[in-house]
Amino acid sequence: MGERQTHPRPAVLLVAVLTAVLAAGTATWADDPERTAEREVAALKDALDHERIRRGLESVAAQLRGRDAGLADALASRTARLSMRFTREHAGAELRDVAAELLADEIRAGRIQARDLPVDLKTYKRFSETTRFAVLDPARVPATTSAYEPPVEEGFSPEARALDTASSHSLVSVDDYIADRLTGAVVERLVEGGARVEVHHGQGPEALQSLVNRGFRVLGEVRPPNGSFEKVYLAQGPDSSMRYVVTGAHGSDRVFQLEALLRHGRHDGRRVLTGQVLRFGDPETNRDRTYEDARRGLAASELAVEKVLVGFRSEVHREMERRAAAQKKFEGLREVFGDHAHEGLLRALEREAGEATGARRERIERVREGLAGKRVPEALFRLEPGEVFRSSVQVQRLEAYEIALRRLRQENPGILALERALPDGKEFPMAAGVDWNRHEVGWEANHGRFVMYEYLYTGRDGKLHSLKVVGNYYGDAMGEVVRALLDSGARHVGYLGTAGGIGTGGAADVRVGDLHIPSRVYAPDGSVAGPGVTNAMVDMVDSRAMDPAFRDRLLNGSRVANVRSPLEETAGWLRESRARGVNAVEVELSHVVDAIARHDPAGGRARLHAALIVSDVPGTDETLERMNPERRRLTFSRTLDVFLEALGVGEVHFVERPAEALRFRPRMADRRMERAYELAEGLVGGEPGRRSLVRDNVALVLAEGLSGAALDRADPTRPRLEDLPLGEADRERIRRELSGPLENRDVLRRLEAANAVFSRLARALPDDGGRRRLALAGDLAEGRFGASSDLVVAVEGGPRVLESVRARAEALNARRPEGGVRIEVIGADAPPARAARIEVGDGLDSTRRPGYLTDLYADVLVEARGVRLYTDWAARPVVEYPSRIPPGLAERERAPRAREALPRAPRDGVIETLGRRVARLGGDALRGPPSADRGEARRRAEEARRRALERARRVRGRP
């Protein structure tokens, strides 16, 4: 019997056809870059939403536990079972509404009301502002490809591979620690999708420029809860593959920390594979840039680098404002009621009661009797004002006194003495008419990647001095910043940081908020760091003089270990450290003492004053991922007392706030320059704050090209370029400025394009044994670069070298887009011989770092006119005109930056600033380094560039 034949049924055929269609559709999706990107973004957003809602609800449950454990358990159990469907439906909802839906049964039963669900401000902000995916502002993404090409290595570094990811850890939850810094969603996508992840040295601009140069499309950024340092981007390559990018690395230790986060990250028991990892960047170039950023910021300061406090920049500033205000209020009460203000207030109440009758008299006497029994104000007002400023205890007492009088005034209206004490009903008057609307304590000096606060204070010698407060940097980057401080003249360095308290007897003898004064610091390899450097604070702190409530929190002479990442702190590491007698662990201090040990100028080493506040206790429930900054607040204020005493900081002075107009233009020292600026603003138009760079360029041409009489005759309200008696060259220069884009952001975009073409020129030039040297001339070197400027490159060498460079420049010019930056190549001895020149070696530095010319231009503006140029966190251009001390533009005949300008002596408690030179008060203390020191700074910078060029050649395989 033959084999039976079978025929496919219609249903089977339909299934086969649908399968083929779906397969074809899948292939189309996979091959379509847009669809591939959409799917990855959608999956990432889902994972981020799920994580944000889950962690937000866990925070609500934790806060509920204190009042209703059963309700907290109910919310926690339902949170653990959240579905992705629920997440998608509630992705845009408020946290309280989400929690209320999960607890709907309990709310209907009346056990709780939705409005009572605890969502404090911190929880709300973490939920509403972080763990999200956001499209990147186009201004942050470079518009032009350049020759920037950092070296790249495959896989985790050997140090990261050596991390122990299997042992128990001193952190309660490694997953929470990672989620705060990268988000668990990113780890999930790396594990599930298998995409590659890049770890970049440097900040966002380096990573973004590298992506653009390689043809990647930046899709957006992930915003982690604690991502003030870590930056996470999602990009798509030219082959449609997805790429995660992690950066935000000042220094090698921060890169190691990023690697450690990725190494420890896990999802469903799986981890990121070493084959997924690419490491970008040259550690030495990154280290040099950190140093140069700090040096540039310090050089731009109007005040000398004398004494520096590193750490807690924002908190120190708030405390300085609080203390200075307390001192001024103390003095203000003295102005009203006499030297002993409390007794003066009692006498005023006594006189007022004597003039009153009946119930009013009884009320005034009752208020006086209540105040007369207060012993704290009795002792407080026998102090000098400076003693109030230096003591957090006295500041607190004055604040408590103010609160008490405020309450009395509210409860007893119409008592004149109380109205004199609190004229506005809220606060004591500040002496000498000091007003927060017109005055400030210190000011923020922002230089892009380097930010600090600066203060003027009277020292023990009765002279004016300056103090700078610099924020903390992670790990080895802190050493580069301290090196820049020392090279800039700092001779007293205070370091205030945080540490994990270990406790040689176990965690029981450690508390958050303890204060450690280290006497021995260990490097990451276990050796003693900074041989020969002592902590001057050890001999200066006397626990007997401290607030009794704080005295037992002090450990003077502690031993401090250093790690490159908290993720190294396993349970085994913790046991070994305790056995070695280590009291605390942190990340930066060993680099601080090493920098001081290496810096030994003729005048001797700088003095170090170091203290550490315990912020967490490894191996307990109070670890890094669960620390509460409020727990260290008392310690911080008491510790600042110690630092003010150690650094000799006396009264910190209020200074005049710059007038609104001075934010956008410098102070003028003469009528001629004032008229040039008024005329330039009329020609340029628009908002001065957004067009200040072009306005400055036009003003300088006008000031040089017109006589004083011609400037006075011109009408700045309706100026016409054709009517001005300018030479044709000057007229054409202004016409060129006015013909192009006028916004500051356009100038920075032009600089970015110039940097790209210059870096391509540098990369194209052959190595000729070091005989070729380049310099930048023209607008950039003169500090007049505008949105239509080109580059002028001066070349040292013979005719063959010059023609070789010129040929490559012309090849680049031939390919430039319409309106793009053109390169003009001239000989080193060619006109314009009078023009300023910037030596740049052979230009290879521009291939090692993005934004190279922007940094150079920022240096030129500071040197030439005292104007600061930088981009803020959102890549917006910021142009600052220092006005507390006059900028160099005010008097063109002077040396750059008006370094010899000093504030006047305090008049009525306020420092006045002038537009001209004023008397030296305090010798050289407030003056910057002389021109010889600036020459030395240039020599050091050139040496750093030379080393970078040598490294670049090695990376590119050159000898």
Beta strands, then each sheet from edge to edge (+ up, - down):
strand 1: 132-134
strand 2: 152-154
strand 3: 196-200
strand 4: 217-223
strand 5: 231-236
strand 6: 242-247
strand 7: 266-267
strand 8: 270-271
strand 9: 277-280
strand 10: 307-310
strand 11: 439-441
strand 12: 443-447
strand 13: 450-458
strand 14: 464-470
strand 15: 492-501
strand 16: 515-521
strand 17: 554-562
strand 18: 584-586
strand 19: 607-616
strand 20: 654-656
strand 21: 773-777
strand 22: 791-796
strand 23: 823-827
strand 24: 838-839
strand 25: 868-871
strand 26: 877-880
strand 27: 910-911
sheet 1: 1+ 4- 5+ 6- 3- 9- 2+
sheet 2: 7+ 8-
sheet 3: 12+ 13- 14+ 10+ 15+ 18- 17- 16- 19+
sheet 4: 11+ 20- 27-
sheet 5: 23+ 22+ 21- 24+
sheet 6: 25+ 26-
end
